[in-house]
Amino acid sequence: MATATKAKSQIKLQPLGERLVIRREESETTTAGGIVLPDSAKEKPARGTVVAIGTGKLLDDGTRSKSQLKAGDRVLFISYAGENVEIDDVEYLLMREDDILAVVE
């Protein structure tokens, strides 16, 4: 179990249950043709890095399932998944493990 922290801040994010904390990757600033995109035209990428993992999904028998992910995994996720949380000018996403589509290796 890991927590998301920032060096200059005392704030910690520890997701609960089957939730994850993801740090979204930066979007591209130029197109393949060399055109510079303004912030309003950039699409937010649906990929990021797992920063922290919750305790796991609660099963019917009262036990918790172990997560398939670990802190540091690069993942692809559903575009509109999760809740945005900003800590010290860094944007994080809180989402369920079910919203993760794949691990990028």
N, C-alpha and C positions, 0 to 999 in steps of 0.2 A: 504494500500500500504506500503510495507516494503522495506528497502534497505539492501543490503549485505555489511557489514562492518567488519573490522578487528581491534581489539583494538589498535595495535601499528601502524596502517596505517590510513591515511586520505582518502584513496581511497574508493569510494562508487560505487556500481553497482545498478542502477535503471533500470530494464528492461522496454522496451517500448511495448505497445500494448499487444498482447497475449503471450508474452514471459515470461519465468521464469528463475530464477537463482537457480541451484541445486548444492548441495555439495555432491559429490559421496562418498559412503561408502567405507571403506578400504577393499581390497581383502584379502582373507584368505592366511596365510603364510604357513600353513601345510595342508596336505591332511588328510582324515579320518584315513588312515593307519599310520600317523605320519611322513610322508616324508616332509621335509622342501623344499618349492618351492623358486627358485630364482626369482627376479623381472621380468626377461624376460619370465618366464613360467606362470606368473599369468595372469588370465583374469580379465579385469576390470569389476566390478559388474555393473549390470543394475538396481541399486537401489540407492537411496540417499534421502536427506532431502531438502525440499523446503526452500530456504533462503529468496528469494524476489519474488514478483509478480508484473507484469505490470498492466496497467490500464484496460485491457480486450480487447477482439476482437471487431473490428469495424464492426458493422452490416450495412446492406444495407440502413436502414433508418437514419444512421448517429449517432445512439446511440452506447454505448459500452455494451457488455454482461459482467456480473459479473463472475469472475473465480470460479470454483468449488473447488479450492484448497486454502490453506492458509499457511502462513509461519509456518514451524515446521512440516508439513505433511511429513511422510515417504512414498515414492512413488517408483513404478517400472516403468521403461521407456524403450523405444526401444534402443537396444545396441549401435547403431551407430548414435544416435540422438544428436543434439546439437553441439555447438562450445566450445572447451576447452579454458578457460581463467585462468591464474595463477596470483594470487595476494598474495604477501608475502608468497610464497612457499605453498599456499593452492590452490588446483585445483577446479575450479567451472565449471559448464556447463551452457551455455545459450541455452535454447530450447523453442520450442513452446508448448503450453498446449496440443495440439493434439498428441504430442509424448509421453505423459504420459499414461500408460496402466492401472494402478490401484493404489489405496491408501492402504498402509499396516497399519492395525489397531492392 
